[in-house]
Amino acid sequence: MNTVKKLEKIYEGKAKILYSTNRPKLLIQYFKDDATAFDATKRGTILEKGIFNNKISGRLFELLQGKGIPTHFVRILNDREMLIKKIEILPLEVTVRNIVAGGMSKLLGLEEGIVLERPVLEYHYKNDSLHDPLINDDHILALKLAKPKELRKIKMLSLKINDILRSFFSEIGITLVDFKLEFGRYAINAQRRTIILGDEISPDTCRLWDSSTKEKLDKDRFRRDLGNVKEAYQQIFKRIFSIK
């Protein structure tokens, strides 16, 4: 296998940077310490967040791949970088909710902490200028954001990922309240593309509560000025890697 070499920066987002490589189908994903909330109107830095999120995401991608979930993850390269497959990210954010919190609480006037009888799947159109509006299956198909077959696969994978992650986090005393996923099209060859999981899975994209104390151990500590943000990320990191 040829050595992978980092080339030019091709994209910089709120929390990550993507670099091209000397292998056309592979990218390098770099995790930053930058933190944003509320459509980037709140900004800050969480020391070593990028290190925690890189390693947590790598561990969880490996877990999911072992359970048959296709992802863009290839391998961890160093503290802040992972090698990933190049995919065409769909302009959708998929949120899976097990407990009422955050946006669902505000939208429906429900108290945080209500346990849902079944997972709730939400789709948001990725558009910062529109504040990532909530949309449904018909919007997605009408706007051609995904094909019907792709949408069916996204829903199936999202619910399966939820089952896997809920069970995993439960083992380490963590309740998976909700989480965000992003999917993309991966070119198997010139004619065939398939939907796989992309982005990251970390305390930036999940709501994670201590199962006993209900303490928030995720980005909500930054959003709500609760303090001890780095310590929360570090605790999730330690618990995740306590399981071999």
N, C-alpha and C positions, 0 to 999 in steps of 0.2 A: 504493500500500500504506500502510495506517495505521501510524503510529509505534507500536512496541511499548513499553508502559510497565510497569515492575515494580510489582506490587501486594503483597499480604501473603505472608508466609512460610507455606507449607502443609506442609512436611516438613523435618526436619533429621536427617541420618544421621551416621555416623561421619566421613565425608570430604566430604559435600556437603550443600548446602541447596537446596531447590526453592521457587521463588516463582511465584505465579500472575501472569498478565498481563491486560491489557485485551482480549486475544484468547483466547477460551475454549479453543482447541485448541493453544495454545502456552504453554510454561513457560520460566522462566529457571533454569538450573542453575549454582550457585555452588560453586567448589572451595575447600575449606579447607586449611589447613596441618596440621591435626590428623592424627595417625597413631595407629592402634591395631593390636593383634595379639592372637592367642590369645583370641578372643571378648571383646575389649576389656579384658582383664585387664592388658595392657601398653598404656600410653598415652604419647604424646609429641608433639612438634611438629617438623616438618621445614620449616625456613625456605624459603619460596617454592615448596613442593611443589604448592600449589594452582595456581600460575601454570604450572608445567611440565606438570602433568597436564591442565589445561584445553587448552593449546595442542597437546600431544601427542595427546590424544583427538580434538581437532578435525581434526588432520592425518590421523589414521588413519581416522576416520569418512569423511572426504572420499575417501580412497583406496578404501575398501570400497564406498562409493556409486558411485564410478566403475567398479567391477567388477560392479555389479548387486546389491549387498547392500542391502536396505532398512534404514535406521537412523532413530533419532529426531533426529539432528543436523540443524539448520537453518543456523546460522552462529555464529561467534565474535563476541561482543559487546565484550569487553575482556579484560584480562589474566586475570581469574578467572571470567568468566561466558560461557556459551554459551546460545543460544536453541535449544530443543528442542521436538519434538512431544509433546503430552500423551499418555501411554500408560498402560495398566493393566499394571503389572509383574507377571509371573507369580512365584509363590513358589518359584522354582527358580534354582539357580546351576548353570551348565553349565561344566564344566572339561574342556579339551582338553589332553591330555598327549602330548608327543613324546619326552620323556626322563624317566626316573624321578627324582623329587625330591619334597620336602615330604611331603604327606599320603600319597601313594602309597608312598613309601619306608617311612614309619612303619607304614602299614596292612599291607603285605605283607612287611616285613622285607628289603627290597631295597636294595642300595647305590645311593646317588645317582649319577647320571651314566650309567646304562645307557640306551642309545639303543633305543627301541622300534621294532619292525619295522613297526608301523602305529600311527596315532594311537589313543589310548584316550580314550573319551568317558565322563565321569562326570556324574551328576546329584546335587545336594545339595538337600535340603529347607530352604528359608530359614526358620530358626527359631532365634534366639539361645539361647533357654532349653533347646533340645535339642542345641545345638552343631552346627547345620546337618548333620544326619545324611546319610550316603550312602544313596541310594535308587535303585531301578531303574525301568524302563518300567512294570512292572505296578503298583508303588506309585503312580506318577504318575497312571495311569489310574484306579486304584481310589479314590484320594483326590480325583479330579477336579481335579487341579492344572493339567492341560492336556487338550485333546481329542486323540484319535488323530491327526487331520490336522495339528493344531498341533505335536504332538511329532515327527511325520515332518519337518515343515518346519524345526523347531529343529535336528534332527540334520543335515539337509542343509545348512542355513546354517552351522552350527558347523564342519563339515568343510571347507566352501568357504572360510570365513573363515580357517581354519588354513592352507590352501594359499596364500592371498593374503598373509597376514602372514609366514609362514615365508620366502617368496620375497623379500618387501620387506626384512625384517630381515637376511636373508643378504647383501643388497647393501651393507649398511652394517656388515658384520662382527659381527653380533649373532645368537646362536642363540636361537630362541624355544623355551624349554624346556616351558612350559605357560602356560595363561592361563584366566581366568574370564570368562564372558559372562552377561549377563542379557537376557531377551527380554520383550516385552510386547505387548498387544493395542492396535492403533491403529484408531480408529473412522474409516473412510473416509466413511461416512455413517451414518444412523440404523439401517440394517439390516446393514451389512457391516463386519466387523472383520478385520484381518489381523495376522499376527505380524511384528514388526520388532525389530531390535537396539536395546537401550537402554543405560543406565548409562554406563560409560566404558571406555576401553582405554588403559592407562597402566602405568608401573612399579609402581603399587599393585596392579594386577590381573594382571600378567604376570610370569613369571620370565624374565629376559633375561640371558644370559651373553655375555661377550666371546668371539667365536668362536676367537680365538687363545689367550688366557690363561685362559679359563673364569672370569674375574672376574665376580662377581655385580653386576649393575647395576640392582637393583630393590629392592622392599620387604624382601627377606630381609636386607638390610644393617641395617635397623631391627630386624627380628624377632630377629636373631642377634647384635646388638651388634657389628657388624663395622666401624662407623664410616664416615665419608665418605658419608653417605646423600645429602645434598643434591648432592654432586659426582657421584654415580652418576646421579641423575635428570637433572642438567644435561648429563651426557655423552650420555644417550639423546636428550634434546631436541636437542642440537647435531647428532648424527648423523642424526636423522630429518629435520631441516631442511636437511641438506647435499644432499639429493636434491630436485631441482626437479620 
